Amino acid sequence: MGDRSDSPGTVRPRRAGRAARAGSGVLVAVAGLGALVAYVVRRQPPRAVGVLGGRGPVLFAVRSPERQVAITIDDGPTGTLTPRLLEVLAAHDARATFFMLGAGVQAHPDVVRAVRAAGHEIGNHGWTDRPAGLQTRAHLADDLARTASVIEGVTGTRPRFMRPGSGWMRPGHLRDVRAGEERVALGSIAVLDLEVRDVRRELAFILARLRPGAVIVLHDGGPERAGVVPLLDRLLAELTSRGYVSVTLSDLVDGATPSVRS
């Protein structure tokens, strides 16, 4: 009688060992990739973000021939914090791009018109700040279309750029957005403490990663996020002292090296 280990349906110990090692290798690779992504998101090393900025369908940054950056502000408009941000921008004669929520646009149309009248750009951030990656393709498409329509209704202009809620989306979402009129724009420097509890620390974080063509991400919102106001004020003062100008995202992209516009 032959060895039972050769019979059909029986796994040799050696094969089982190889399978276990292969499975462990996959887990290690996935864990390593997750750690790498977490590092890039949290630390935002300029070299890594620079590579992302020049490739692919998502805009992270551009290669600018001028000392220009785009300051982008998510999650507005609000009736209290957005006007304060407008005052700071006006004091420094700076321009920004506000990625607005449709619900906020509907609630505060006068604030939206004030943003446009001051020369700032408005982008599409969805109806609410629900993570885009958790939505179905149909729901996200409807969400973005609804927001674009209400922005156009208030300003007369449809948004050129969209930023997904929580900054991520699935490949199917990306294909759907690319098939439409808007371009996905993320950023190269993002302040992750939305409440900006330490202005000095967040300012140092931004300045350490500052490059021509950078896209900086700040956040509007409720009173708990009021720290963004002094951060924006000090950031604009630092930009001026270093010879930088803050422009809208469209102006930054249109003035970029042609190879990174598309």
Order of alpha helices (4+ residues) and beta strands (2+ residues): alpha-alpha-beta-alpha-beta-alpha-alpha-beta-alpha-beta-alpha-beta-beta-alpha-beta-alpha-beta-alpha
